[in-house]
């Protein structure tokens, strides 16, 4: 009988050698191998099922955590919005009061200007009255008498002195009011600057960053 020689591919040769080696040196029978294989498959299936349940639980937990964090973030943003609105309201009230204070300062300054003018007028009238009394004091002989004109000049001088005293008191009162109003003005401006800075911090610095806070489960 003649045998024909056919050259097998290298992969086929390796496969044949592996089968021969496995059949000679294997410690397990085919039924045992099948049993072990099925058992491993069942174990893998159980592990996969447990892993799927665990993954579902983890996904649910992550979703709840993300929802809680998003709700807390929303509540914080709402609190920021209320705080910013309150600060804006207070700042507007301070600005209105500051405007009223500036109007009062302007009125007091105008009053001081009017009082200074009245003081100048009264001082000129007093100097004129004193000049007239001085001139009448130089009358010769029997002409130097205390007549009605002399009495009128004395009364006019006393009235001018009383008027000047009242005007000086008003000037001092208005100057004190002006100092107080200017102090209030400075304090109000400081408060307005503080509120403006607080609004900038909350609205620009904080809220700009917080707008990017979005939580989602993957």
C-alpha positions as CSV (number, residue, x, y, z in Angstrom):
1,X,0.0,0.0,0.0
2,X,1.3,3.4,-0.9
3,X,1.0,6.3,1.5
4,X,0.9,9.8,0.2
5,X,2.6,12.5,2.3
6,X,0.7,15.7,2.8
7,X,2.4,18.6,4.5
8,X,0.1,19.9,7.3
9,X,0.0,23.6,8.3
10,X,1.9,24.5,11.5
11,X,-1.3,25.5,13.4
12,X,-2.9,22.1,12.7
13,X,0.3,20.3,13.9
14,X,0.3,22.3,17.1
15,X,-3.4,21.5,17.7
16,X,-2.8,17.8,17.2
17,X,0.1,17.8,19.5
18,X,-1.9,19.7,22.2
19,X,-4.8,17.1,21.9
20,X,-2.4,14.2,22.2
21,X,-0.6,15.9,25.2
22,X,-3.9,16.7,26.9
23,X,-5.2,13.1,26.4
24,X,-2.1,11.6,27.9
25,X,-1.4,13.8,30.8
26,X,-4.9,15.1,31.8
27,X,-6.0,14.1,35.3
28,X,-9.7,14.7,34.7
29,X,-12.2,12.8,32.5
30,X,-14.4,14.4,30.0
31,X,-17.5,14.2,32.3
32,X,-15.5,15.7,35.2
33,X,-14.3,18.5,32.9
34,X,-17.9,19.2,31.7
35,X,-19.1,19.2,35.3
36,X,-16.4,21.6,36.4
37,X,-17.1,23.8,33.4
38,X,-20.8,24.0,34.0
39,X,-20.2,24.7,37.7
40,X,-17.9,27.5,36.8
41,X,-20.4,28.9,34.4
42,X,-23.1,28.8,37.1
43,X,-20.8,30.5,39.5
44,X,-20.0,33.1,36.9
45,X,-23.7,33.7,36.2
46,X,-24.4,34.1,40.0
47,X,-21.5,36.5,40.3
48,X,-22.7,38.5,37.3
49,X,-26.2,38.6,38.7
50,X,-24.9,39.8,42.1
51,X,-22.7,42.3,40.4
52,X,-25.7,43.6,38.3
53,X,-27.8,44.0,41.5
54,X,-24.9,45.8,43.2
55,X,-24.4,48.0,40.2
56,X,-28.1,48.8,40.2
57,X,-28.0,49.6,44.0
58,X,-24.9,51.8,43.5
59,X,-26.5,53.6,40.6
60,X,-29.6,54.3,42.7
61,X,-27.5,55.5,45.6
62,X,-25.5,57.8,43.3
63,X,-28.7,59.1,41.8
64,X,-30.1,59.9,45.3
65,X,-26.9,61.5,46.4
66,X,-26.8,63.6,43.2
67,X,-30.4,64.6,43.7
68,X,-29.8,65.5,47.4
69,X,-26.7,67.6,46.4
70,X,-28.6,69.3,43.6
71,X,-31.5,70.1,45.9
72,X,-29.2,71.5,48.5
73,X,-27.4,73.5,45.9
74,X,-30.7,74.9,44.7
75,X,-31.7,75.8,48.2
76,X,-28.4,77.5,48.8
77,X,-28.7,79.4,45.5
78,X,-32.2,80.6,46.5
79,X,-30.8,81.7,49.9
80,X,-28.1,83.6,48.0
81,X,-30.7,85.2,45.8
82,X,-32.8,86.3,48.8
83,X,-29.7,87.7,50.5
84,X,-28.7,89.6,47.4
85,X,-32.2,91.1,47.1
86,X,-32.1,92.1,50.8
87,X,-28.7,93.7,50.4
88,X,-29.9,95.6,47.3
89,X,-32.9,96.8,49.2
90,X,-30.8,98.0,52.1
91,X,-28.3,99.6,49.8
92,X,-31.2,101.4,48.0
93,X,-32.5,102.7,51.3
94,X,-29.1,103.8,52.3
95,X,-28.7,105.6,49.0
96,X,-32.0,107.4,49.5
97,X,-31.0,108.4,53.0
98,X,-27.7,109.6,51.7
99,X,-29.5,111.7,49.1
100,X,-31.7,113.2,51.8
101,X,-28.6,113.9,53.9
102,X,-26.9,115.6,51.0
103,X,-30.0,117.8,50.5
104,X,-30.0,118.7,54.2
105,X,-26.3,119.6,54.0
106,X,-27.0,121.8,51.0
107,X,-29.8,123.5,52.9
108,X,-27.6,124.1,56.0
109,X,-24.9,125.5,53.9
110,X,-27.3,127.9,52.3
111,X,-28.6,128.9,55.7
112,X,-25.0,129.6,56.8
113,X,-24.5,131.8,53.8
114,X,-27.7,133.7,54.6
115,X,-26.7,134.1,58.2
116,X,-23.3,135.3,57.3
117,X,-24.9,137.9,55.0
118,X,-27.2,139.0,57.8
119,X,-24.3,139.2,60.2
120,X,-22.4,141.4,57.9
121,X,-25.5,143.7,57.5
122,X,-26.1,143.8,61.2
123,X,-22.4,144.6,61.9
124,X,-22.5,147.4,59.4
125,X,-25.7,148.8,61.0
126,X,-24.1,148.5,64.4
127,X,-21.0,150.3,63.2
128,X,-23.2,153.1,61.7
129,X,-25.2,153.4,65.0
130,X,-22.0,153.6,67.0
131,X,-20.6,156.2,64.6
132,X,-23.7,158.3,65.0
133,X,-23.6,158.1,68.7
134,X,-19.9,159.1,68.6
135,X,-20.7,162.1,66.4
136,X,-23.5,163.2,68.7
137,X,-21.1,162.9,71.7
138,X,-19.0,165.7,70.2
139,X,-21.8,168.2,70.3
140,X,-20.7,171.4,72.1
141,X,-22.2,172.9,75.2
142,X,-25.9,172.6,75.8
143,X,-26.3,170.7,72.5
144,X,-24.9,167.6,74.2
145,X,-28.2,166.4,75.6
146,X,-30.0,163.1,75.7
147,X,-32.9,163.8,73.4
148,X,-35.3,161.4,71.7
149,X,-32.8,160.8,68.9
150,X,-30.2,159.8,71.4
151,X,-32.6,157.4,73.1
152,X,-33.6,155.9,69.8
153,X,-30.0,155.3,68.8
154,X,-29.3,153.6,72.2
155,X,-32.4,151.4,71.7
156,X,-31.3,150.6,68.1
157,X,-27.8,149.7,69.3
158,X,-29.3,147.3,72.0
159,X,-31.6,145.7,69.4
160,X,-28.7,145.3,67.0
161,X,-26.6,143.6,69.8
162,X,-29.5,141.2,70.6
163,X,-30.0,140.5,67.0
164,X,-26.3,139.8,66.5
165,X,-26.2,137.5,69.5
166,X,-29.2,135.5,68.1
167,X,-27.6,135.3,64.7
168,X,-24.3,134.1,66.2
169,X,-26.2,131.4,68.1
170,X,-27.9,130.3,64.9
171,X,-24.6,130.2,63.1
172,X,-23.2,127.9,65.8
173,X,-26.2,125.7,65.7
174,X,-26.1,125.4,61.9
175,X,-22.4,124.7,62.0
176,X,-23.0,121.9,64.6
177,X,-25.7,120.5,62.4
178,X,-23.4,120.7,59.4
179,X,-20.7,118.8,61.2
180,X,-23.2,116.1,62.3
181,X,-24.7,115.8,58.8
182,X,-21.2,115.5,57.3
183,X,-20.4,112.8,59.8
184,X,-23.6,111.0,58.9
185,X,-22.8,111.4,55.2
186,X,-19.4,109.7,55.7
187,X,-20.9,106.8,57.7
188,X,-23.6,106.3,55.1
189,X,-21.1,106.2,52.3
190,X,-19.1,103.6,54.2
191,X,-22.2,101.5,54.6
192,X,-23.1,101.9,51.0
193,X,-19.6,100.8,50.0
194,X,-19.8,97.8,52.3
195,X,-23.1,96.7,50.9
196,X,-21.9,97.2,47.3
197,X,-18.8,95.0,48.1
198,X,-21.0,92.4,49.8
199,X,-23.3,92.3,46.7
200,X,-20.3,91.9,44.4
201,X,-18.9,89.0,46.5
202,X,-22.3,87.2,46.6
203,X,-23.5,87.9,43.1
204,X,-20.4,88.0,41.1
205,X,-17.7,86.0,42.9
206,X,-19.9,83.3,44.5
207,X,-22.9,82.9,42.2
208,X,-20.8,82.9,39.1
209,X,-19.0,79.9,40.4
210,X,-22.1,78.2,41.8
211,X,-24.0,78.5,38.4
212,X,-21.6,75.8,37.2
213,X,-22.5,73.4,40.0
214,X,-24.5,70.7,38.2
215,X,-24.7,67.1,39.6
216,X,-25.6,64.1,37.6
217,X,-25.2,60.4,38.0
218,X,-23.3,58.4,35.4
